[in-house]
Amino acid sequence: MNQFFPVSQPSIGEQELAYVSDAVKSGWVSSIGKYIELFETSFAQFCGTRYALAVSNGTTGLHLALVSMGVQAGDEVIIPDLTFVATANAVAYTGARVVTVDIDSRTLCIDPGAVERAITPRTRAIIPVHLYGHAAHMGRLMAIAKTHGLVVLEDAAEAHGAEIRGQRVGSLGDCGVFSFYGNKVITSGEGGMLTTNDAGIYAKARLLRDHAMSADKRYWHTEVGYNYRMTNLQAALGVAQMERIDEFLAKRQQIMQWYRANLEPHPKLQLNYQEPGTKNVYWMVCLEMTGITESVRNDIMVRLRELGVDTRPYFYPVSDMPMYERAETPVAHDISGRGINLPSYTDLSKDDVRHICGAVQEVLFKMDLLQ
Ligand SMILES: *Cc1c(COP(=O)(O)O)cnc(C)c1O
């Protein structure tokens, strides 16, 4: 009975080991080497975009994308209030104002109506976040952006392979950014990828990724660039993971079915939503309980941990954090305090999920939260 289930853990196999040791042995351990191009090519193909650019992580990728799309100090950028803080931080790095708006209660993604109401003459960009693996409402958002002359950057850090009517995220906005942190759908240790069909954005991002060094005059720079490069070692891990991504995505669907079979019979418990016409990749198993306070939610998490089941709380609203402006986002505030993420990694077995769900039910029964 000493089993412990973390929320997340990467699946690393023989191929990962083989490619990484090949990269080490080749001597190409920094940001030149065959695995970088291989990773970029396979990722662009996976997303269905013309271009993909490997970067040091998802946060630098978001910053690089914003700068490459022309976002600067004095602009306003609209983001959902419920997201990982990196979405907001990347905006802050540019000097633009972070404008947080409310979310849709079912998809947990940015509410297009709220985006429309937040637009001012200074608005420059929208960053929909495909939260926990569910694609944001890209059709409506792109229409709003077109009407108002805005650019759209998809924060797809949590949603590799998510789709809307058969089209993958990262190919739906002007630009997309993915993360390969250790707990994401696939990992390169740390790492990120920028995807776009726009040759101009790609060229600008590629230049700025490497200190904006002139293509025909080495060590000559015409603007302030960055070192946001990925290493060949990271890319080697990423290439091996790309070879298994279809298998990972299929397994995530299976794991979600197991969770649904165990927990959905309880009307008070709600698991991940999937909007018709979209494919959710279930990066995190999301469990929401109706009618509980945040402190009860926290108590549930402590008790689950005692039973060997690790969980994490939903993100807190960005607008509650001291460095950002406060915002009226009742939906984000309500849901944030009622949700937890359960173990969500691809190596979970059917028995593991049954065990985890047994612990969830045991805790909730003891707390008189389930009949
Ligand atoms: C993980 C994540 C990021 C940042 O990615 P890193 O690679 O960790 O920098 C950005 N946005 C969201 C929504 C994320 O979940």
The ligand as an SDF file (V2000), in Angstrom:
LIG
                    3D

 15 15  0  0  0  0  0  0  0  0999 V2000
    4.0400   25.4440  -19.2950 C   0  0  0  0  0  0  0  0  0  0  0  0
    3.3300   26.6380  -19.7830 C   0  0  0  0  0  0  0  0  0  0  0  0
    4.0090   27.7450  -20.2970 C   0  0  0  0  0  0  0  0  0  0  0  0
    5.5040   27.9300  -20.1940 C   0  0  0  0  0  0  0  0  0  0  0  0
    6.2730   26.9610  -20.7360 O   0  0  0  0  0  0  0  0  0  0  0  0
    7.7700   26.7370  -20.1590 P   0  0  0  0  0  0  0  0  0  0  0  0
    8.3780   25.8370  -21.1750 O   0  0  0  0  0  0  0  0  0  0  0  0
    7.6330   26.1100  -18.8190 O   0  0  0  0  0  0  0  0  0  0  0  0
    8.4330   28.0560  -20.1110 O   0  0  0  0  0  0  0  0  0  0  0  0
    3.2730   28.7730  -20.8450 C   0  0  0  0  0  0  0  0  0  0  0  0
    1.9310   28.7430  -20.8550 N   0  0  0  0  0  0  0  0  0  0  0  0
    1.2400   27.7270  -20.3450 C   0  0  0  0  0  0  0  0  0  0  0  0
   -0.2600   27.7620  -20.4100 C   0  0  0  0  0  0  0  0  0  0  0  0
    1.9090   26.6460  -19.7670 C   0  0  0  0  0  0  0  0  0  0  0  0
    1.2100   25.6490  -19.2190 O   0  0  0  0  0  0  0  0  0  0  0  0
  1  2  1  0
  2  3  1  0
  2 14  2  0
  3  4  1  0
  3 10  2  0
  4  5  1  0
  5  6  1  0
  6  7  2  0
  6  8  1  0
  6  9  1  0
 10 11  1  0
 11 12  2  0
 12 13  1  0
 12 14  1  0
 14 15  1  0
M  END
$$$$
